[in-house]
Amino acid sequence: MPLDAYDDHPVQLMDMTDSDKAKGFEVPIWEEYSKICNKHQQPSVDMKLVERFQFYEKAKKAYAIIHTGETAAYANILLKRGVC
């Protein structure tokens, strides 16, 4: 599935809360997402962090929602599809 080449941020991730940032919380799943996207998308993908409640609002407008078995914290991701 190609990502939208005309969007500066076709991949958006839910940003950490301020309290998790203050604790020094790390989100290794974001690096995994980056590797996967950049393996299949050229040029490389610029991911954007979206504040938690803004992310929820964007998700409400999604065309499709896929529930996976991923259990990592902050593993929520929005993908904007492009054309083939």
Buried (B, 14 or more C-beta within 10 A) or exposed (E): EEBBEEBEBBBBBBBBEEEBEEEEEEBEBBEEBBEEBEEEBEEEBEBBBBEEEEBEEBBEEEEEEEEEEEEEEBBBBBBBEBEE
